[in-house]
Amino acid sequence: GLVTLVAGVQAQLHTDADPFVARSVIGAASIANAAGMFSAYVIERSNRRQWYADLRMVNAQARVDGLLERLLPPSIAERLKGGATTIADHHDVVTVLVADIVDFSGLSAPMAPGQQVGLLDELFSRFDDAAERHGIEKIKTVGDAWIGAAGLPTARSDHAEVAVTLAHELIALARAVSAASDLELAIRVGVHSGPASAG
C-alpha cells in the first residue's frame, strides 16, 4: 500500500504535479501507515498478553484439579470442582483405622530432621499404597500417626474385615521398614466401627 502510493507520488513529482502537494501526500500516507502499524502492534500485543493469561489460567486450573484429585477421594473432588463449598456427609457405619509408631519421640531423638522425615515418608508411602490396594481411604497423617477409613466415601459391607486385613499388613510393612533401616521400629494399630460424619 504505502510503497505503491509513494512510487505513484514520486512518478507524479517528475511530471507537472505540484511538488508541495506530492510531498504532503507522502507525509500524510507515511503518518497514516505508521499509525496503522502502531495500532496493529498494540492490538497484537494485547491479544498475545490475553492468550498468555488464558494459558496460565488453564494451567493453574489443571494444577488445582490435579491437587484435588491427589488429596481427596474422586467423588469429593468432583463435587468441589462442580462448585460445592461445604461438603458434609453422614455414614451409618464405617471402620476407622489409626496406626502410630511406638515411642517415636525416643526413636527419632538421635536422628537429624531429614532422617525423621525420610523414615515417616518411607513408612507412610507404603501404608498409602497398601490402603489403595484394599480400597481404604487415607484420611490424613498427623505427626507419626496414619489414619484411614473403610466404608467411605463409598459404603461397603466388609469395611471391618478389610480394615483388620490392612492393619495386619501395616504391621508387616513396619517390620520390613524396621529391618531395612536397622531401627527398632514398632507400630500399634487400632480400629473402630460405627457411624461417622465426614466433611
N, C-alpha and C positions, 0 to 999 in steps of 0.2 A: 504494500500500500504506500508507505512513505517513500520508498525508493523510486517507485513508478512516478509518484507525484513530483518528487524532486527532479527526476530526469525530465519530466514534461515541462516543468517550470524552467529548468536550465535551457531546454530547447527553445522556449519562448524568449529567453534572455538574448539569444542570438538573432532573434527576429525583431519585429517592430514593437514588441510589448514594452511597457514602462518598467524599467529595472526596479524602481521602488516598489511597485505592486508585486512584482515577481518575488522580491526578497521578503516582502510582508507575508505572502502566501507560504513561502518556505518556512518562515519563522513560526507562523500560526500552525502549520502542519507539524512541525517539529515539537511544538509545545503540546499539541493535541496527542501526538504519538507518545510523548514522554508521560503525559498524564494517564493515558490508557495503559501503558506498560506498568506504571506505578500502581494503578488500580488493580490490574491483574495480579501483580506481585502481592499486594495486601490481601486480596481475596484468596489467593493460593496459600499464603502463609496462614491465614485464618482457618482455611479448610484443613491444612496439614496439622495445625495445632488441635483442632477438634477431633481429627482422626486419631491422633496420639492419645488424647484424653479418653476417647471412647475405647481404644485398645487397652489403656491402663485400667479402665473401669471393668472391662470384660475379664482381664487377667486377675484383678483384685477379687471379683466375684467368684472366679474359679478357685482361687486360693481359699476364700471363705467357705465355699461349698466343700472343698476337699477337707478342710479342718473339721467342719461339722460332721462329715461322714466318717472321719477317723475317730473323733471324740465321742460321738453319740450313736445310739442304735439307729439303723437306717430309717425306721418308721418315725422316730423323733426328729431326725434331721430333715426329713421331707416335710413334716408339719411346720418346722421353723422356717424352711425355705418358702413354704406356702403362706407365710405371714403370721402364724401363731406367735403370740408373745408370751403367754403364760400356759405352760403345759403341766397339768397335774392329773394323774390317773390313780384310781384305786384298783388294787388287785386282791382278790379274795384269798388266795393262798399262793405264796412263793416261798422259796428257801434261800436265805441269805447265808453266805459263806464268808468267814473272816479268817485270814491266815496272817500270823505275825511271827517275827523272828524272836526266839527266846533270848533274853538278855542282850539285845542288840547294842545297848549303850556300852556294856562291858566288852563285848566282842569288837566293837568298832573304835573304842577309845585309842588304841595304839595306831590306828590307821590314819593315813592322810585323807583329807576330804575327798580327793579324787578317787581313792580306793573305796571309800564308803559308797559313793555314788555308783561306781563301777560294779560293786557287788550287788547293790539293790537293782541296778539296771539288768544285770545278767539274770538274777533270780526272777524278777518280775516280768521280764520279757518271756521267759519260759512259762511262767504262770499264765500270761496273756494268751500265748499260743495254745496251751492246754485248754483254757477256758473256751477259746474259739472252737476248738475241735469238738468239745462237748456241748456247744450251743448255750454256754452260760455267759451272761452279760457281765463284763467287768464294770463295776461301778466307779471305783477310784482306788488310788493308793494314798495312804496317809502315813508319812514317816516310813516305818518299817512294816506297815500293815497293808495287806492287799484285800480288797473287798469285792465280791461278786455276787450275783443273784441268778437263780434259776427260776424260770416261770414268768419273767417279764423282759421286755415289754410284751412278748407273746406268751400266753398261758400254755402250760404243758402239764400233763398229768404225772409225769415221772420226775418232777422238779426235785424232790427229796433224794431219790435214788441217784440221779445224775450229779447232784451236789456232793453226796458222800463219795461217789466214784472219783470225782475231781479232787476231793480232799485227800484221798489216798495217793493220787498221782502227784499232788503238790508236795506231799511229804517225801515221795521218792525223788522228785526233782530237787528238793532242798538237799537231800543226801548226796545226789550227784554233784551239785554245785559245791557242797562242802568238801567232797573228796577231791574235786578238780582244783579247788583253791587252797587246800590244805588248812581249812579252818574247822573249828568245832561249831558247825552251823546246824541249828535245830529249829524247827518251826512247830507252832501249835495251831490247830485249825478248829474252829467252832462253826457249827451250822445250826440254824434255827428256822423252822417253818411256821408260817402264819400269814395273816393279812398285812398288806403294806400299801402305803401311799407313796407314789414316786412322782417327783416333779423336777 
